[in-house]
């Protein structure tokens, strides 16, 4: 049975692995099909395509942080055209939004905790392709202010109000589609550290997401048990949505998640259940 992971992050966003390290770890994990889905950037995907081994299938991915009505959500885009002008503009807009959020958090650290970043720390943060809260937390860990980035975020950053710096989900989905991508709702029951929503709330949100053009659901996910995966899988089929699955691997920036782990039990899933594959990989995979 093939090992597949369609949700991975590198240090082009908030993962710890460089592209070279990620490819090495993918090989060690015996994953044969994968997608790099860094937040709001496809620069890592461009590098992967230059270094990709011949025996591994790669799908371009991206993860956009969005809001659709009252739903805070992440939208995964697969198999887009990197030359698409609209997508490039959206990514540039994302960089501005993330910079605004970073500066708000730095002011919060200074005003609330009397923590002022050094020139060297600022240079490192601004060198990131897609800077996120994890990067700022890593700076605090390096200073010895917390043992892990999770502790650092919880103590120093989680109470910081940054306002709405998310993409408009309607616009994001439209642009992804115009760039030839398939738009998938990531971890629709809740992501890392979030309480999983009840079925009735999910059904309400699903109708909204469908109205705005979502094409697939991430039914298999490292933080979901087999019952939750089955629930999402059946919902996807009933609603004519494509099925995807991924670990949301971030290297050491998210502990205990393995490459290729697409459910809590780490059971392998038959590729036929990941219906998105037949739309984004043209050749037959055995």
C-alpha positions in Angstrom: 0.0 0.0 0.0 1.3 3.4 -1.0 2.3 5.9 1.7 0.9 9.4 0.9 1.1 12.8 2.6 -0.5 15.8 1.0 0.1 18.3 3.9 3.7 19.1 4.8 5.6 22.2 5.8 9.2 23.3 5.3 11.2 26.2 6.7 9.9 28.3 3.8 7.0 28.8 6.2 6.7 27.5 9.8 8.3 24.0 9.4 11.8 23.3 10.8 13.1 21.2 7.8 14.8 22.8 4.9 13.7 21.4 1.5 16.8 19.1 1.4 16.1 17.8 4.9 12.4 17.4 4.1 13.2 15.3 1.0 15.6 13.2 3.0 12.9 12.6 5.7 10.3 11.8 3.1 12.6 9.2 1.7 13.2 7.7 5.1 9.5 7.6 5.8 8.8 5.7 2.6 6.3 8.3 1.4 5.8 7.9 -2.4 3.4 10.8 -3.0 3.6 14.1 -1.2 2.7 17.8 -1.4 4.5 20.7 0.2 1.8 23.1 1.5 3.7 26.0 3.0 1.7 28.9 4.4 1.1 31.7 1.8 4.2 30.8 -0.4 5.1 28.4 -3.1 8.9 29.2 -3.1 9.6 25.8 -1.4 7.7 24.0 -4.1 9.9 25.6 -6.8 13.0 24.4 -4.9 11.5 20.9 -4.5 10.9 20.6 -8.2 14.6 21.2 -8.8 15.7 18.5 -6.3 13.0 15.9 -6.6 14.1 12.3 -6.8 12.8 10.3 -9.8 11.0 7.7 -7.7 8.8 10.1 -5.7 5.6 11.9 -7.0 5.3 15.5 -6.0 2.2 17.8 -6.1 2.6 21.6 -5.7 0.6 22.8 -2.7 0.0 25.9 -0.7 -2.0 26.7 2.5 -3.9 30.0 2.7 -5.1 31.4 6.1 -8.6 32.6 5.4 -11.9 33.8 6.8 -15.3 33.0 5.1 -18.1 34.8 6.9 -17.6 33.7 10.6 -15.5 30.7 9.7 -11.7 30.9 10.3 -10.3 28.3 8.0 -7.2 27.2 6.1 -7.6 26.5 2.4 -5.2 24.1 0.7 -4.5 24.6 -3.0 -3.1 21.8 -5.1 -1.5 21.7 -8.6 -1.6 25.4 -9.4 0.3 27.3 -12.1 3.2 29.1 -10.4 3.2 31.8 -13.1 -0.4 32.8 -12.4 -0.4 36.6 -11.8 -3.5 36.6 -9.5 -1.9 34.0 -7.2 1.4 35.9 -7.1 -0.4 39.1 -6.1 -2.3 37.2 -3.4 0.9 35.9 -2.0 2.5 39.4 -2.0 -0.6 40.6 -0.1 -0.1 37.8 2.4 3.4 38.9 3.0 2.2 42.4 3.9 -0.5 40.9 6.2 2.0 38.7 8.0 4.4 41.6 8.5 1.7 43.6 10.1 0.9 40.8 12.4 4.5 40.3 13.3 5.0 44.0 14.1 1.8 43.9 16.3 3.2 40.9 18.2 6.6 42.6 18.7 5.0 45.7 20.1 3.0 43.5 22.4 6.1 41.7 23.6 7.7 45.1 24.3 4.7 46.7 26.0 3.5 43.7 28.0 6.7 41.7 28.7 9.5 44.3 28.2 11.0 42.0 25.5 12.8 44.0 22.8 14.2 42.0 19.9 17.8 42.5 18.8 18.9 43.6 15.4 20.1 40.0 14.7 16.8 38.5 15.8 14.9 41.0 13.6 17.1 40.2 10.6 16.4 36.5 11.0 12.6 37.1 11.3 12.4 39.4 8.3 14.5 36.9 6.2 11.7 34.3 6.5 9.6 33.8 3.3 6.4 33.5 5.4 6.9 34.6 9.0 4.5 33.3 11.5 4.0 33.1 15.3 6.1 30.0 15.5 9.2 31.9 14.3 8.7 34.5 17.0 8.3 31.8 19.6 11.5 30.1 18.4 13.3 33.4 19.1 12.0 33.4 22.7 13.0 29.7 23.2 16.5 30.6 21.9 16.7 33.3 24.5 15.8 30.8 27.2 12.4 32.3 28.0 10.6 29.0 27.4 11.5 25.4 26.8 9.4 24.9 23.7 7.8 27.1 21.1 4.4 25.9 22.3 5.1 27.1 25.8 6.4 30.4 24.4 3.3 31.0 22.3 1.0 30.1 25.2 2.8 32.4 27.7 3.9 35.3 25.6 1.9 35.5 22.4 -1.5 33.9 22.5 -3.2 36.9 24.3 -2.0 39.3 21.7 -4.8 40.7 19.6 -3.7 41.0 16.0 -7.0 41.9 14.3 -8.1 40.3 11.1 -5.1 39.6 8.9 -6.6 36.6 7.1 -7.3 36.4 3.3 -10.9 36.7 2.2 -11.8 33.1 1.6 -14.1 33.8 -1.3 -11.3 35.6 -3.1 -8.7 33.0 -2.2 -10.8 30.1 -3.5 -11.5 32.0 -6.7 -7.9 32.8 -7.3 -6.7 29.2 -6.6 -9.3 27.9 -9.1 -8.2 30.5 -11.7 -4.6 29.3 -11.2 -5.7 25.8 -12.1 -5.7 24.5 -8.5 -8.1 22.4 -6.5 -9.2 24.1 -3.3 -9.5 21.9 -0.3 -10.7 22.8 3.2 -7.9 21.8 5.6 -8.6 20.1 8.9 -12.3 21.0 8.8 -13.1 19.8 12.3 -10.3 21.9 13.8 -6.5 22.1 13.5 -3.6 21.7 15.9 -4.5 22.5 19.5 -8.1 23.4 18.5 -11.2 21.8 20.0 -12.9 19.7 17.4 -16.3 21.0 16.4 -19.5 19.0 16.7 -21.3 17.5 13.6 -24.1 20.1 13.6 -21.6 23.0 13.5 -19.6 21.2 10.8 -22.7 20.7 8.6 -23.5 24.4 8.9 -20.0 25.4 8.0 -19.8 22.9 5.2 -22.8 24.5 3.5 -21.2 27.9 3.7 -17.9 26.5 2.3 -19.6 24.8 -0.5 -21.4 28.0 -1.5 -18.1 29.7 -1.8 -16.7 27.0 -4.1 -14.7 24.6 -1.9 -13.9 21.5 -3.9 -12.5 19.0 -1.4 -12.1 18.1 2.3 -9.0 17.0 4.2 -10.7 13.9 5.6 -7.6 12.1 6.8 -5.5 14.2 9.3 -2.9 13.4 11.9 -5.0 14.7 14.8 -8.2 12.9 13.8 -9.2 9.5 15.0 -10.6 6.8 12.7 -14.2 7.7 13.5 -13.6 11.4 12.7 -11.9 10.4 9.4 -14.8 8.1 8.5 -17.3 10.8 9.3 -15.5 13.4 7.0 -14.9 10.8 4.3 -18.6 10.0 4.1 -19.5 13.7 4.1 -17.2 14.3 1.2 -18.7 11.5 -0.8 -22.3 12.6 -0.1 -21.5 16.2 -1.1 -19.5 15.3 -4.3 -16.3 16.7 -2.7 -12.8 15.4 -3.4 -11.0 13.6 -0.5 -7.5 14.6 0.6 -5.3 13.7 3.6 -2.1 14.8 5.2 -0.1 14.9 8.4 0.5 18.7 8.8 4.1 17.8 9.5 6.2 20.8 10.7 9.3 18.9 11.8 10.4 19.9 15.4 8.0 22.9 15.3 5.1 20.5 15.9 6.0 17.6 18.1 4.9 13.9 17.6 3.6 14.3 14.0 5.3 11.9 11.6 5.6 12.3 7.9 2.9 10.1 6.3 0.7 10.1 9.5 -2.8 10.9 8.3 -4.7 9.8 11.3 -4.1 9.4 15.1 -3.5 5.7 14.8 -1.1 6.2 11.9 -2.9 3.6 9.8 -2.2 3.6 6.1 -5.1 4.7 3.8 -5.7 3.1 0.4 -4.9 5.6 -2.3 -8.3 5.0 -3.9 -9.9 6.8 -0.9 -7.9 9.9 -1.7 -10.0 10.8 -4.6 -8.1 14.0 -5.2 -5.2 12.1 -6.6 -6.9 11.1 -9.9 -7.4 14.8 -10.7 -3.8 15.9 -10.0 -1.6 13.0 -11.0 -2.0 12.1 -14.6 0.1 8.9 -14.7 -1.0 5.6 -13.2 0.5 5.0 -9.7 0.9 1.4 -8.6 
